[in-house]
Structures are given as C-alpha cells and as structure tokens.
Amino acid sequence: MREAVKRIRQLLQEKKKGIRLDQLQREAMEGAGVSAAAVTDALHLLARNQAIRILAMADGGPQLVQLLNDSERKQSQNEAERLRGLTDQDRLVLQEIKKSGVDAITTKDLRFKSGNLPQQQLTKILKELEMRKLIKPVKSVNAGNVKKYMLYELVPSKEITGGPWYHEGEFDYGFINELKRVAEGYLAREHMATLTTFYTFIRDSGIIKGHSGLKMEHVESVLQSLVYDAKLQVGWKGARAMVRFEADPQAPICDALAACGHTHCRCSRRNSTATTAYIASPLSCTVSMSSSSRS
C-alpha cells in the first residue's frame, strides 16, 4: 500500500486542480503496479489523515480528488475534531442548518425537517452545536427579530440583518447621524467632492469599520438626505455629479424637490452677487445648481 500512497500523492501534486477518482485509480494502479484494492485502501488512509479531499460533482459526474495543502489540512483536521462525538441526530440538525445557507433557519422549520424532534431535545442539540462553534444564532429583522440559526462561518444575508443601517436587529440612527456629521465636515473643508472620493475617504478612515455591507449607494443616500435638508447641493462637472457643501441652510432645495413631478421645476434665491437656481431633474429628482451673475 505504501507504493500506492506514494503514487497517488505524486499524481495529485502534478494536477493541482485535482483528478477524477476513476482516472486516479487507473493511473495509480498502472504506475505503482498494485491492485485496485491497494489503491482503494491508500485513498481511505489519505482521506482519514486529511491529506486529500474527495468532492462530489454537482452534475452527478465522477468524483474529484484533490491534495490538501498544509493550511487546508489543518482546517480539515479542526473540522473533523469539531464533529467528533456528534450523534446522528446532531448531524441531521447540522445538515439542515447548512442547507439554509445565508438565509438561516428557524427552530420551527428545524423541528419539521429533522423528524419533529421534541423541543427540549432540539434545544439541547442547538446548544451543543453552538458550543462547538459549528452554528450561531442570528435575529431576522424582516421576521420581527425571530431567532434563526446558520453555520458559524457564514455572514447573514441582507434580508436577515436589514443591511448596513441595522445593528443587532435595531435601526442604527447613531451611525447614520455620524456619517452625516462626517460628510458635512469633510465637504466644508474640501468644498467639492465626487461620491467616489467621499466613499473612499470614509472607507480608508475606518469610520465604517464593522459595517462591511455599506456600499457606495448607501453613502449616496446619506448625502442625498443632506441635500434634502439643504445642507449640501449637487453641482455638475462634465458628466460626473459633484456634491458640494452648502453653507446656507435656507437654500430652497426642498421646495424644488417637493414641486418636482414629470416636468422641470426651479426656484431661485438672490444675494448681493448672484442668482442661484436649483433645478430638479424630472428623471431622477437629483438637484443641480447653476449660478449666473446678477445683472
């Protein structure tokens, strides 16, 4: 069997992406001059020692065999250790939780899919799986903060967490207000910036650390809310929208937006040097600003 193990390792090292099981068995037998039984025993030994993994193909085709590197082998050994000692019912519950993916699963559905386990027994199983860090509970915002379970290493979907504006199932007003404050301060200093520039600034500054789901469109909604509050205005430079700090809180942007339907609308204010017109686009209700010298 030693020759079979050596030949299998050699073949898998040559094919980093793996080899079909039937092909590996055939080439190992030919190269090592051993029987099919010896090759099968060698594969079982390598699998038990977490040296290889055998993958089932989604299309039902031949299984694929891959050689694990040191990091993957350690991960596989840790996984095997965490599963050691689990009962068949423990594994059944874990399997159903795994199937639910990032959407997680409720205890009610778990009971049904696990053969109507008694609630007390299911609770005990869930605690055991949690203790082994195989699963974790999450609260679903869209289901009235109902507790669900998912695999420990997965990140819950936006439908579960409510997206970046929620923290532990609660709408995070403090985070939104902090973003608004930072936006006003940044644009007061810089006077003008693109959405990309501001997003890059808050991302690199660490302000959004812990809010990994926050994307550019979320930041844009914060800036737009400041536009509606007449604290920022949108200017244009070429084809790119530019967000610029507006010092005058009385700028009639909100009036323009309120009047905007399917036609252009504008309102104006005057100061000693210029007339500033706020024009709301009928397509997107985005406010733009144009100035002309007062005659």
Phi and psi in degrees as a GROMACS rama.xvg file:
@    title "Ramachandran Plot"
@    xaxis  label "Phi"
@    yaxis  label "Psi"
@TYPE xy
-58.7387  -42.0881  ARG-2
-65.1898  -36.5649  GLU-3
-65.869  -43.0543  ALA-4
-61.0806  -45.4635  VAL-5
-61.0494  -43.4589  LYS-6
-68.1096  -39.8937  ARG-7
-62.5446  -45.2291  ILE-8
-59.6966  -43.3434  ARG-9
-61.7576  -45.8148  GLN-10
-63.5623  -41.5038  LEU-11
-72.0598  -31.0365  LEU-12
-67.6611  -29.5216  GLN-13
-77.6189  -26.7573  GLU-14
-119.498  88.3659  LYS-15
-61.5352  -30.7552  LYS-16
-82.2812  -4.86584  LYS-17
105.819  167.155  GLY-18
-132.711  141.844  ILE-19
-58.3585  140.681  ARG-20
-57.6458  -44.9817  LEU-21
-65.2041  -37.0988  ASP-22
-68.2537  -41.3114  GLN-23
-62.1928  -43.8275  LEU-24
-61.1727  -43.6895  GLN-25
-65.6277  -46.9247  ARG-26
-69.6162  -32.9927  GLU-27
-67.4696  -40.866  ALA-28
-63.376  -43.3653  MET-29
-69.5529  -42.4592  GLU-30
-73.8421  -35.466  GLY-31
-98.1164  -11.7207  ALA-32
64.3298  39.8386  GLY-33
-118.564  170.697  VAL-34
-80.5559  165.582  SER-35
-62.1722  -36.7624  ALA-36
-63.6569  -39.1745  ALA-37
-66.0878  -38.7492  ALA-38
-66.3033  -42.5713  VAL-39
-61.8187  -44.3483  THR-40
-62.2296  -38.7769  ASP-41
-65.6662  -40.8013  ALA-42
-63.9441  -41.9892  LEU-43
-62.8806  -41.0494  HIS-44
-63.8101  -46.0338  LEU-45
-64.5795  -37.6228  LEU-46
-67.9217  -41.9116  ALA-47
-62.92  -33.7286  ARG-48
-87.947  10.5922  ASN-49
54.0362  36.713  GLN-50
-92.0493  -23.7797  ALA-51
-135.504  165.406  ILE-52
-131.406  144.382  ARG-53
-114.811  115.883  ILE-54
-102.279  135.525  LEU-55
-85.1839  134.469  ALA-56
-81.3592  142.396  MET-57
-63.0451  -31.1715  ALA-58
-86.4901  6.93788  ASP-59
80.1225  9.04389  GLY-60
-75.1112  -173.909  GLY-61
-58.6167  145.752  PRO-62
-67.3361  151.793  GLN-63
-110.202  134.236  LEU-64
-109.773  130.451  VAL-65
-127.702  146.279  GLN-66
-86.9801  130.509  LEU-67
-86.1685  138.93  LEU-68
-81.6421  179.216  ASN-69
-59.3231  -43.4962  ASP-70
-64.8172  -45.5544  SER-71
-66.1075  -36.5111  GLU-72
-65.1853  -41.9424  ARG-73
-64.3582  -41.4448  LYS-74
-63.1798  -41.4707  GLN-75
-65.2272  -39.437  SER-76
-65.8227  -40.3033  GLN-77
-63.8577  -40.7296  ASN-78
-63.634  -43.0854  GLU-79
-63.2109  -37.4328  ALA-80
-66.6825  -39.0857  GLU-81
-68.6749  -27.7972  ARG-82
-88.2868  -12.4453  LEU-83
-61.8411  130.698  ARG-84
89.1729  -2.70507  GLY-85
-72.1869  141.591  LEU-86
-79.6626  170.856  THR-87
-61.4444  -37.4683  ASP-88
-69.8484  -37.2861  GLN-89
-58.4647  -46.4776  ASP-90
-67.4584  -33.682  ARG-91
-64.9982  -45.6195  LEU-92
-62.4618  -44.1348  VAL-93
-60.8042  -39.6439  LEU-94
-63.6921  -41.6818  GLN-95
-67.7275  -36.561  GLU-96
-66.1516  -39.958  ILE-97
-62.1294  -39.7736  LYS-98
-62.9351  -31.0262  LYS-99
-70.6416  -19.4563  SER-100
62.1216  -140.878  GLY-101
-78.1087  -7.31142  VAL-102
-87.276  -11.9794  ASP-103
63.6476  177.415  ALA-104
-145.721  143.235  ILE-105
-81.6489  161.97  THR-106
-65.4755  -31.1451  THR-107
-62.0834  -47.151  LYS-108
-68.375  -34.8079  ASP-109
-62.4588  -42.7666  LEU-110
-60.9663  -44.7834  ARG-111
-64.1318  -44.7657  PHE-112
-80.2834  -11.306  LYS-113
-105.258  21.4776  SER-114
82.2238  31.9948  GLY-115
53.6939  53.3685  ASN-116
-61.7479  143.615  LEU-117
-57.5851  142.552  PRO-118
-57.2667  -40.1295  GLN-119
-62.785  -41.0197  GLN-120
-68.7119  -41.0126  GLN-121
-63.1605  -41.8747  LEU-122
-60.2293  -41.4793  THR-123
-63.7803  -41.936  LYS-124
-64.319  -44.2857  ILE-125
-62.5336  -39.5325  LEU-126
-64.1944  -39.267  LYS-127
-64.9862  -43.8476  GLU-128
-67.657  -35.5386  LEU-129
-65.7275  -43.3216  GLU-130
-61.4769  -34.3507  MET-131
-83.2345  0.858302  ARG-132
57.6551  40.7807  LYS-133
-94.9779  -29.0766  LEU-134
-136.357  169.466  ILE-135
-148.432  149.375  LYS-136
-85.5028  145.617  PRO-137
-136.387  152.596  VAL-138
-100.913  131.355  LYS-139
-92.1927  113.12  SER-140
-61.0736  -41.3585  VAL-141
-75.6958  -6.56755  ASN-142
-119.223  32.6889  ALA-143
66.5226  35.5381  GLY-144
61.1636  30.0911  ASN-145
-66.7497  138.146  VAL-146
-75.2745  133.063  LYS-147
-127.037  169.059  LYS-148
-126.065  143.646  TYR-149
-146.912  168.438  MET-150
-60.1728  145.415  LEU-151
-58.999  -38.4887  TYR-152
-85.9644  -5.08427  GLU-153
-84.7392  154.785  LEU-154
-101.271  126.402  VAL-155
-61.7034  151.736  PRO-156
-70.7909  165.449  SER-157
-62.4018  -31.2558  LYS-158
-64.8437  -27.3375  GLU-159
-82.2854  -49.8953  ILE-160
-83.7639  -21.0644  THR-161
87.5286  0.582618  GLY-162
89.6072  -172.956  GLY-163
-68.7348  -14.5685  PRO-164
-84.2948  -1.51376  TRP-165
-111.979  145.831  TYR-166
-136.344  117.908  HIS-167
53.6974  41.2517  GLU-168
83.3022  -1.1488  GLY-169
-115.966  142.356  GLU-170
-64.6392  126.618  PHE-171
-92.3514  79.3934  ASP-172
-62.5775  -36.8556  TYR-173
-61.5595  -41.5573  GLY-174
-65.5181  -41.8646  PHE-175
-64.0788  -44.2858  ILE-176
-64.2329  -34.413  ASN-177
-66.4087  -41.1356  GLU-178
-62.9011  -40.3007  LEU-179
-62.982  -43.7352  LYS-180
-62.7336  -43.53  ARG-181
-64.4997  -40.6455  VAL-182
-61.9033  -45.0995  ALA-183
-62.6173  -44.355  GLU-184
-64.6874  -41.8884  GLY-185
-64.7205  -45.6444  TYR-186
-75.9397  -22.5238  LEU-187
-67.0534  -34.7495  ALA-188
-80.085  -44.4274  ARG-189
-89.5048  -19.6268  GLU-190
72.0691  -37.7145  HIS-191
-151.281  141.076  MET-192
-159.735  150.441  ALA-193
-80.154  163.774  THR-194
-57.8805  -41.3698  LEU-195
-62.2693  -42.1739  THR-196
-62.1784  -45.4869  THR-197
-68.6944  -40.7037  PHE-198
-61.2139  -42.5709  TYR-199
-62.0027  -38.878  THR-200
-62.5169  -50.252  PHE-201
-71.5139  -30.0347  ILE-202
-67.7824  -45.6916  ARG-203
-74.002  -24.0856  ASP-204
-79.6117  -13.8997  SER-205
87.8797  4.00173  GLY-206
-62.3956  -36.1122  ILE-207
-95.9729  15.3803  ILE-208
-60.0942  133.599  LYS-209
91.8466  -5.55184  GLY-210
-121.291  63.7007  HIS-211
-64.27  -21.6056  SER-212
-82.7497  -1.4333  GLY-213
-74.1555  119.457  LEU-214
-114.297  177.233  LYS-215
-60.921  -37.239  MET-216
-66.2855  -28.4729  GLU-217
-69.8437  -42.1496  HIS-218
-64.4485  -37.4341  VAL-219
-61.536  -37.5504  GLU-220
-65.2938  -33.5524  SER-221
-66.5073  -45.1701  VAL-222
-63.8931  -39.1292  LEU-223
-65.0093  -35.2323  GLN-224
-64.6121  -33.2195  SER-225
-71.5689  -30.7427  LEU-226
-64.9418  -44.0511  VAL-227
-63.9863  -30.5629  TYR-228
-82.7319  3.64544  ASP-229
63.4189  30.9058  ALA-230
-103.193  -20.7899  LYS-231
-130.116  159.92  LEU-232
-135.619  156.082  GLN-233
-101.816  121.252  VAL-234
-109.205  174.285  GLY-235
-127.097  137.193  TRP-236
-135.892  103.876  LYS-237
66.8275  -132.465  GLY-238
-94.5501  1.16013  ALA-239
-104.872  133.124  ARG-240
-72.3201  135.019  ALA-241
-118.127  131.216  MET-242
-96.7547  126.417  VAL-243
-125.971  140.234  ARG-244
-64.3685  134.15  PHE-245
-113.368  113.684  GLU-246
-74.7267  -24.5107  ALA-247
-90.6149  105.652  ASP-248
-69.127  -10.0664  PRO-249
-92.4287  2.73966  GLN-250
-57.398  128.823  ALA-251
-80.5145  47.3289  PRO-252
-67.9276  -41.6963  ILE-253
-62.1099  -37.7585  CYS-254
-61.7646  -40.714  ASP-255
-65.0027  -42.672  ALA-256
-67.1759  -38.3351  LEU-257
-64.6387  -32.639  ALA-258
-83.9321  -10.1723  ALA-259
-75.5648  124.889  CYS-260
-125.045  -110.913  GLY-261
-108.064  11.9581  HIS-262
-129.321  162.603  THR-263
-65.4376  147.918  HIS-264
-145.176  150.782  CYS-265
-152.536  157.088  ARG-266
-142.55  157.663  CYS-267
-131.964  153.913  SER-268
-132.998  154.398  ARG-269
-122.856  145.117  ARG-270
-129.317  -165.609  ASN-271
-72.9376  -16.5235  SER-272
-118.803  -25.5046  THR-273
-152.641  163.23  ALA-274
-106.94  125.297  THR-275
-110.173  119.717  THR-276
-105.41  131.382  ALA-277
-104.686  118.45  TYR-278
-114.321  121.595  ILE-279
-94.532  127.366  ALA-280
-72.3407  130.849  SER-281
-69.6124  -15.017  PRO-282
-85.3208  -40.9383  LEU-283
-127.76  -3.22535  SER-284
55.6037  32.7318  CYS-285
-88.9189  132.648  THR-286
-88.2498  130.48  VAL-287
-116.621  163.699  SER-288
-130.482  134.875  MET-289
-135.809  143.592  SER-290
-125.217  144.714  SER-291
-136.251  146.178  SER-292
-64.6841  140.167  SER-293
-73.6979  130.243  ARG-294
